[in-house]
């Protein structure tokens, strides 16, 4: 699943419309140095959780981090498709200000060579559901052993804690505890060959259909990856033009030819965000795709703005 990595405020200091590899490389070096000097203690993060933690940390202000959590609450499939049959006392997280349910399954992954856990969740509080979305998405697809290593103090590293009241922070810690407990129980049941794993509705249908829509369409893998990743913003308009052929032989135009893109995107997610923060949101959605391309020119508007043009 596609879920978002580092942002770059420094990139936009010189250009509000373009993303260049030299700048991102510099930003990545700064980010890597920052994390290597500040994070002496291993937080045991899963690969996806590490990406998201870094992405949140590079968001400059608390309001934007808060809004991103709310957006995740509304658009993360794993936090919006929990069947009523899973909302039972056994799956309820105690000690939360809002009502929270978390359920999961364990299945053997041939590539990993071990059992991995997949989670779903829900909450009647929007901000709390954003925290649920972050956890179930970033911890799914990992072994029980890897999940046990996760230090919940990553919420401080991501600076999300600043947006939480003490009560919500305690609730978050309880969510992590319940997920770890379920991971251990589900893993043990799977290894014993039992069929006692909880019922989970498959929540990746939307992503699969998005991938199917971009497959075999004559475009390259980076083009398709960009289009698929930006579906999380639920755009009403998404026009992506690959003009890499205009830069053939230039620095950054690698062997596969996918190096330069123009993006026009219209989405409600940009409401209330200035130009810089809209670009940051796009960068977060594209995550690990960004370092693989040389330039991305972005025109991001709200539906209301697009209607006036």
Secondary structure, 3 states (H helix, E strand, C coil): CCCCCCCCCHHHHCCCCCCEHHHHHHHHHHHHHHHHHHCCCCCCCCHHHHHHHHHHHCCCCHHHHHHHHHHHHHHCHHHCCCCHHHCCHHHECCCCCCCEEEEEEEEEECCCCEEEEEEEEEECCHHHHHHHHHHHHHHCCECHHHHHCCCCCHHHHCCCHHHCCHHHHHHHHHHHHHHHHHHHHHHHHHHCCCCCCCCCCCCCHHHHHHHHHHCCCCCCHHHHHHHHHHHHHCCCEEEEEECHHHHCCCCCCCCCCCCEEEEEEECHHHCCCCHHHHHHHHHHHHHHHHHHCCEEEEEEECHHHHHCC
